[in-house]
Amino acid sequence: MREEENDLLIDSGGYMLKLVEKILSTNIEIKGIENIPMNNPKIFVANHFTRVEALIVPYALYHLTKKKVGVIADDSIFEYFGDILKDLGALPKSTPNRNNIILSDILTARKDWMIFPEGVMVKGKHIIKEQNHYCVKIDGESEKVFTGAAVFALQSQLLREAYLNKKLKNEEAFHNTYMLNVYDHISQQESMIVPINISYAPIRTGKNFLTEIANTIFSNISEPFKEEIEIESNIVLHSKIIINILKPMGMKEVTSSVALQNTPMSDNQIIDAYRYRLTHDFMKSIYENLTIRFDHLFAALLYFSPHDYVNKLHFKRLLYLIAHKIKNSSLQYDESIEKNFINLISFEEYEPFEEVLQIAKENQIISETKENYVISKENLIEGYTHHTIRLKNILKVFLNEVLIIKEVVDMIEQYSKLPPKDIDAMLLIHLINQEKDEYLQDYLEFKEDKNIKSKEVGEPYFLQTDRSKIGIIALHGFSSAPMEVNEMAVYLNKKGFNVYAPRLRGHGTTPEDLKIRSWKEWYESVSRAIIIGSLMYEKIYIAGFSTGGLLALLSTKKMAPKLKGIICINAALKLNDLRIKTVLPAIEFWNELVESFDANEYKKEYLPNKAEYPQINYNRHYVDAISQLSDLMKKTKKALKKITLPTLIIQAQNDPVVNPKSAQEIYDKITSQKKELIFMPFNNHVIIRGKRAKELFSTIVEFINEEQP
């Protein structure tokens, strides 16, 4: 079959290959593509955890390089995936003249190769170092990582240089040995080794439709094969496969350094002198470029805990700090950790934590008391066997992956030994700096916008006092900024309270910044504020104005222990602006219509806003931002019946923006034992500013003071 016909098989051949492509199309993340030396003959080397890697990685590399990537696969896998593997250029282990075939491909650069130097699937990920050699440890036995990839790379480069420099003793024997014909050209580019780290996020177990199909199709499946089907089918269906292509290693550097030496060396002497050093260097690169997942941190923190128990809150704060320390280092970091990550420390469920905690409980590694997690390190380090560890103790697999990375080990050991007060102090500094940096980054992004606010308008701030250990978190409204609540903050501070005014993401900069934000980002800003307040004060209250009032109400679902009550002022549950009710749906319909005709220049993106305080508020409301406000209103409305904290509801009687019925609905639906509704005789919306605002502020002071013993 001609080469071009063979290539077609990769692109269009067979149902099974199409199925693989469909499954993997959204599940592969490839990093470091710029590290591939496209024009060089190369050997990819990678860690080995699953059989399907022999299919997935060469397939992915082919689509990057448009060149086949051969792989040596176990004869047993050819029984099931032989046709696909052959189409990709794979060879069974038992192929005659296998090594010469590989060298022929590297010499001519007609095909690249991929080798797994560990030699076997390392199911337990147990890698150790003995006398500066990386070793695979399986069921108590350790064996050095194989040096074959280094040998192939060095030998091909030495042969290439001998051929190009016309130093071959017998050119005919050379052509015969490496199956070269008159049309084959020896590449003048040097041979290179390209390390790859293969990671998966997350790794989970359990039955699925593919395991059921396998049990139906194949009879008498062995237990090890069942284990592989369960693990690998879950990876294909539910995991992100991260292929991290690392900095390549050229062989010319080795041969050039040898040429400079006074003592001549034979090819075999050169290979023997450098094979282990090269193997150590590329395996070090592979292991240290593991993509660090949340599961790794969880398992390692249990392992390095100085006690057989850890306070639940302290454990979560440790995880949060360590994750961000790793994120800001040169280590590889799984960015998916960041999704809703603030939930981990802000008294809400964080899904990756709940998942791995459940695994730890099922495997009897963790049990719980009211305040602590009790750790069974004996169960954590139980390795089981090579063929059972992934099903019986996947946390040990996660642990083994990071124990070989010194920087991670040192970091986790250091943090785990620190007392809670030190971790709390570090977390507080981290969160305050995070908020400052976030504002600076957003401000710089939109600094050229003519509508950008003065920098001090959007800056978060603290007003502190030694007279009280109570902190009030003052939340501003939609399209506004922390300066909006300044008069209230100053008044409350003079009355003996600490006040903290955070910035809701997208505010205090430009309308275009708010346009790209979701209400969940505003809520995350409040979540961070609650943690900051909890770390600084003994009791906290949230006083939210307008949209800030909605966020104050919604934040009560956290059940933060130090959160003792909320004050919502003109909370925007229902709006008076008819444009929101009538014009906005019409605009959304119009925008969808013009998009369907590819006429985006006719889209209507915003409504003008005549702000009460134009130096603070935005002069336009983007449709996207209003839509997010609408979603927040709906979300808050659904949450009202679950609110049990003491609540003060303040509403302007003739608010032109918020329908006063909002306040009554909030009062009627929340289930707090202590709740109070006050209508104030104001005719404007921003009632927390101006001469009469002190009337409102005094009611807040009374409400909080009544709550104190």
Residue pairs with C-beta under 8 A, 6 or more apart in sequence:
6 87
7 68
9 17
9 87
10 17
10 59
10 62
10 68
10 87
10 88
13 87
14 83
14 84
14 87
16 81
16 83
16 84
17 84
17 87
20 55
20 56
20 59
20 84
21 59
23 236
23 237
24 56
24 59
24 60
24 236
24 241
27 236
27 239
27 240
27 241
28 56
28 60
28 240
28 241
28 243
29 240
29 241
29 242
29 243
30 60
30 64
30 243
30 245
31 242
31 243
31 244
31 245
31 332
32 244
32 245
32 246
33 64
33 245
35 194
35 245
35 246
35 247
35 248
36 42
36 64
36 65
36 194
36 245
36 248
37 189
37 192
37 194
37 248
38 65
39 109
39 189
40 109
40 187
40 189
40 190
40 191
40 192
40 248
40 250
41 105
41 106
41 107
41 108
41 109
41 112
41 156
41 187
41 189
41 191
41 192
42 106
42 112
42 113
42 191
42 192
42 193
42 194
42 248
43 106
43 112
43 113
43 114
43 115
43 149
43 152
43 153
43 191
43 192
43 193
43 194
44 57
44 61
44 69
44 112
44 113
44 114
44 115
44 194
44 195
44 196
45 114
45 115
45 116
45 117
45 149
45 193
45 194
45 195
45 196
45 282
45 283
45 286
46 53
46 57
46 114
46 115
46 116
46 195
46 196
46 197
46 198
46 286
47 116
47 118
47 122
47 196
47 197
47 198
47 286
47 287
48 116
48 118
48 119
48 120
48 121
48 122
48 198
49 121
49 122
49 123
49 125
49 198
49 200
50 121
50 228
50 231
50 232
50 235
51 74
51 77
51 121
51 228
51 232
52 232
52 235
52 236
53 116
53 198
54 71
54 73
54 77
54 85
54 90
55 81
55 84
55 85
55 88
56 241
57 69
57 71
57 114
57 196
57 198
57 243
58 68
58 69
58 70
58 71
58 88
58 89
58 90
58 114
59 88
60 243
61 69
61 112
61 114
62 68
62 69
62 88
65 112
67 111
67 112
68 88
68 89
68 111
68 112
69 88
69 89
69 111
69 112
69 113
69 114
70 88
70 89
70 90
70 91
70 102
70 105
70 111
70 112
70 113
70 114
71 85
71 88
71 89
71 90
71 91
71 113
71 114
71 115
72 90
72 91
72 92
72 93
72 98
72 115
73 85
73 90
73 91
73 92
73 93
74 92
74 93
75 92
75 93
75 94
77 85
78 85
78 90
78 92
89 111
91 98
91 101
95 101
97 179
99 152
100 177
100 178
100 179
101 179
102 113
102 152
103 152
103 155
103 156
103 159
103 178
104 178
104 179
104 180
104 184
105 111
105 112
105 113
106 112
106 113
106 152
106 153
106 156
106 191
107 156
107 159
107 160
107 163
107 178
107 180
107 186
107 187
108 180
108 184
108 185
108 186
108 187
109 187
109 189
110 184
113 152
114 196
115 148
115 149
115 152
117 145
117 146
117 147
117 148
117 149
117 279
117 282
117 283
118 136
118 145
118 146
119 136
119 143
119 145
119 146
120 136
120 138
122 136
122 138
123 386
123 387
123 389
123 390
123 397
124 137
124 138
124 383
124 386
124 389
124 390
124 396
124 397
124 400
125 397
125 398
125 400
125 401
126 136
126 137
126 138
126 383
126 400
127 134
127 135
127 136
127 137
127 287
127 400
127 404
128 134
128 135
128 137
128 142
128 404
129 135
129 404
130 142
130 144
132 280
133 144
133 145
133 276
133 280
134 144
134 145
134 279
134 280
134 283
134 284
134 287
135 142
135 143
135 144
135 145
136 142
136 143
136 144
136 145
138 386
139 385
139 386
145 279
145 283
146 279
147 275
147 276
147 278
147 279
149 193
149 279
149 282
150 193
150 271
150 274
150 275
150 276
150 278
150 279
150 282
151 271
151 275
153 191
153 192
153 193
153 249
153 251
153 278
154 191
154 251
154 254
154 270
154 271
154 274
154 275
154 278
155 267
155 271
156 191
156 251
157 190
157 191
157 251
157 252
157 254
157 255
158 255
158 267
158 270
158 271
159 174
159 178
160 186
160 187
160 188
160 190
160 191
161 167
161 255
162 168
163 171
163 174
163 186
164 186
164 188
168 174
174 180
175 181
180 186
190 250
190 251
190 252
191 250
191 251
192 248
192 249
192 250
192 251
193 248
193 249
193 251
193 278
193 282
194 245
194 246
194 248
194 249
195 245
195 246
195 247
195 248
195 249
195 282
195 283
195 285
195 286
195 289
196 243
196 244
196 245
196 246
196 286
197 242
197 243
197 244
197 246
197 285
197 286
197 287
197 289
197 290
197 291
197 332
198 241
198 242
198 243
198 244
199 241
199 242
199 244
199 290
199 291
199 293
199 332
199 334
200 235
200 239
200 240
200 241
200 242
201 239
201 240
201 242
201 291
201 293
201 334
201 336
202 238
202 239
202 293
202 294
202 295
202 352
202 355
202 356
203 231
203 234
203 235
203 239
203 295
203 390
203 394
203 397
203 398
204 234
204 238
204 239
204 355
204 394
205 230
205 231
205 234
205 390
205 391
205 394
206 230
206 234
207 230
208 233
208 234
208 237
208 238
210 229
210 233
210 236
210 237
211 226
211 229
211 230
211 233
214 221
214 229
214 233
215 221
218 225
221 229
223 387
224 387
227 387
227 388
227 390
227 391
230 391
231 390
231 391
235 241
240 336
242 291
242 334
244 289
244 291
244 332
246 285
246 286
246 289
247 285
249 278
249 281
249 282
254 270
254 274
254 278
255 270
258 265
258 270
265 273
287 404
287 405
288 331
288 404
288 405
288 407
289 332
290 296
290 332
290 401
290 402
290 405
291 332
291 333
291 334
292 326
292 331
292 332
292 333
292 334
292 402
292 408
293 334
293 337
293 398
294 319
294 323
294 334
294 337
294 352
294 353
294 356
295 352
295 356
295 395
295 398
296 398
296 399
296 401
296 402
296 408
297 319
297 322
297 323
297 326
297 412
298 319
298 353
298 356
298 357
298 360
298 395
298 398
299 356
299 380
299 395
299 396
299 398
299 399
299 402
300 398
300 399
300 402
300 403
300 408
300 409
300 412
301 315
301 318
301 319
301 322
301 412
301 416
302 360
302 365
302 366
302 375
302 377
302 380
302 395
303 377
303 380
303 381
303 399
303 403
304 409
304 412
304 413
304 416
305 375
305 377
305 416
306 416
306 417
307 375
308 374
308 375
308 376
308 377
309 369
309 372
309 373
309 374
309 375
310 372
310 373
310 375
311 371
311 372
311 420
312 368
312 371
312 372
312 373
314 420
314 423
315 373
316 344
316 345
316 353
317 345
317 420
317 423
317 424
317 427
318 415
318 416
318 423
319 344
319 353
320 341
320 344
320 345
320 427
321 415
321 423
321 426
321 427
321 430
322 411
322 412
322 415
323 333
323 337
323 341
324 430
325 411
325 415
326 333
326 408
326 411
327 333
327 337
327 338
329 407
329 411
331 405
331 407
331 408
337 352
340 350
340 351
340 524
341 350
342 524
342 527
342 528
342 531
343 349
343 350
343 527
344 350
344 353
345 427
345 531
346 527
346 528
346 530
346 531
346 558
346 560
347 530
347 558
347 559
347 560
347 561
348 527
348 557
348 558
356 395
357 366
359 394
359 395
360 366
360 395
361 367
361 368
363 379
363 392
363 393
363 394
363 395
364 376
364 379
365 375
365 376
365 379
365 380
365 393
365 395
366 373
366 374
366 375
366 376
367 373
367 374
367 376
368 374
379 393
380 393
380 395
380 396
380 399
381 396
381 399
382 392
382 393
382 396
383 389
383 393
383 396
384 392
384 393
384 396
389 396
389 397
390 397
402 408
402 409
403 409
415 423
418 426
424 535
427 531
427 535
428 532
428 535
428 536
431 528
431 531
431 532
431 535
432 532
434 528
435 460
435 502
435 503
435 525
435 528
435 532
436 460
438 505
439 458
439 459
439 460
439 503
439 508
442 505
442 506
442 509
442 513
443 452
443 455
443 458
443 508
443 509
445 509
445 513
446 452
446 509
446 510
446 512
446 513
449 509
449 510
449 512
451 510
451 511
451 512
451 618
451 619
451 620
452 509
452 510
453 481
453 508
453 509
453 510
453 615
453 616
454 615
456 483
457 481
457 482
457 483
457 508
457 615
457 616
458 481
458 482
458 483
458 503
458 507
458 508
458 509
459 482
459 503
459 508
460 482
460 500
460 501
460 502
460 503
461 482
461 489
461 500
461 501
462 498
462 499
462 500
462 501
463 489
463 490
463 492
463 493
463 498
463 499
463 500
464 493
464 498
465 493
465 496
465 497
465 498
467 496
468 496
468 497
468 498
469 498
469 537
469 538
469 539
470 497
470 498
470 537
470 538
470 539
470 540
470 541
470 704
470 708
471 497
471 498
471 499
471 500
471 533
471 536
471 537
471 539
471 540
471 541
472 489
472 492
472 497
472 498
472 499
472 500
472 540
472 541
472 542
472 543
472 704
473 500
473 501
473 502
473 526
473 529
473 530
473 533
473 540
473 541
473 542
473 543
474 482
474 485
474 488
474 489
474 492
474 499
474 500
474 501
474 543
474 544
474 545
474 548
475 485
475 501
475 502
475 504
475 526
475 529
475 542
475 543
475 544
475 545
475 547
475 548
475 549
475 551
475 552
476 482
476 483
476 484
476 485
476 501
476 503
476 504
476 507
476 545
476 546
476 548
477 484
477 545
477 546
477 547
477 548
477 570
477 572
477 686
478 546
478 547
478 572
478 625
478 629
479 507
479 511
479 514
479 609
479 611
479 617
479 618
479 621
479 625
480 507
480 508
480 546
480 613
480 616
480 617
480 618
481 503
481 507
481 508
481 616
481 617
482 501
482 502
482 503
482 508
483 508
483 616
484 545
484 613
484 616
484 617
484 686
484 688
484 689
485 501
485 543
485 545
485 548
485 688
486 501
487 688
487 689
487 690
487 693
487 697
488 543
488 545
488 688
488 693
488 696
488 697
488 700
489 499
489 501
491 693
491 694
491 697
492 499
492 543
492 697
492 700
492 701
493 499
495 701
497 701
497 704
498 536
498 537
500 529
500 532
500 533
500 536
502 525
502 526
502 528
502 529
502 532
503 525
504 521
504 522
504 525
504 526
504 547
504 548
504 551
505 517
505 521
505 522
505 524
505 525
506 513
506 514
506 515
506 516
506 517
506 521
506 522
506 625
507 513
507 514
510 618
511 606
511 618
511 619
511 620
511 621
511 622
511 625
512 622
514 618
514 622
514 625
515 605
515 606
515 622
515 624
515 625
516 624
517 625
517 628
518 628
519 628
519 629
519 631
519 632
519 635
522 547
522 551
522 628
522 632
523 551
523 554
523 555
523 632
526 542
526 551
526 552
526 555
527 555
527 558
530 540
530 542
530 555
530 558
530 560
530 563
533 540
533 562
534 540
534 560
534 561
534 562
534 563
537 562
538 562
539 562
539 564
540 560
540 562
540 563
540 564
541 563
541 564
541 565
541 566
541 567
541 704
542 552
542 555
542 563
542 565
542 566
542 567
543 552
543 566
543 567
543 569
543 700
544 550
544 551
544 552
544 553
544 566
544 567
544 568
544 569
544 571
545 569
545 570
545 686
545 688
546 569
546 570
546 571
546 572
546 657
546 658
546 685
547 572
547 629
547 632
548 569
549 568
549 569
549 570
549 571
549 572
550 568
550 571
550 572
550 573
550 632
550 633
550 636
551 632
552 566
552 567
552 568
552 571
553 566
553 568
553 571
553 636
553 639
553 640
553 643
553 647
553 666
553 670
554 632
554 635
554 636
554 639
555 563
555 566
556 563
556 566
556 639
556 642
556 643
556 644
556 645
557 639
557 642
563 645
564 645
564 646
564 707
565 645
565 646
565 647
565 648
565 703
565 704
565 707
566 645
566 646
566 647
566 648
567 647
567 648
567 650
567 700
567 703
568 647
568 648
568 649
568 650
568 666
569 650
569 651
569 687
569 688
569 696
570 650
570 651
570 652
570 655
570 657
570 658
570 662
570 663
570 685
570 687
571 636
571 649
571 651
571 658
571 662
571 663
571 666
572 629
572 633
572 657
572 658
572 662
573 633
573 636
573 637
573 658
573 659
573 662
573 665
573 666
574 633
574 658
574 659
574 661
574 662
574 665
575 581
575 657
575 658
575 659
576 655
576 656
576 657
576 658
576 659
577 657
579 607
580 626
580 630
583 607
584 607
584 623
584 626
584 627
587 604
587 607
587 623
588 623
588 627
590 603
590 604
591 603
591 604
591 605
591 623
594 600
594 602
594 603
595 603
604 623
605 622
605 623
605 624
606 620
606 621
606 622
606 623
607 620
607 621
607 623
607 626
608 619
608 620
608 621
609 617
609 618
609 619
609 620
609 621
610 619
611 617
611 618
611 619
612 684
612 685
612 686
613 686
613 689
637 665
640 665
640 666
640 669
640 670
641 669
641 670
641 671
642 671
643 670
643 671
643 672
644 670
644 671
644 672
644 673
645 672
646 672
646 673
646 674
646 675
646 703
646 707
647 666
647 670
647 672
647 674
647 675
647 676
648 675
648 676
648 678
648 699
648 700
648 703
649 663
649 666
649 667
649 675
649 676
649 677
649 678
650 663
650 678
650 680
650 687
650 696
650 699
650 700
651 658
651 660
651 662
651 663
651 677
651 678
651 679
651 680
652 658
652 660
652 679
652 680
652 682
652 683
652 684
652 685
652 687
653 660
653 679
653 680
653 681
653 682
653 683
654 660
654 681
654 682
654 683
655 682
655 684
655 685
655 687
656 683
656 684
656 685
657 685
658 685
660 679
663 677
663 679
664 677
666 677
667 675
667 677
674 707
676 703
678 699
680 687
680 695
680 696
682 692
684 690
687 693
687 696
688 696
688 697
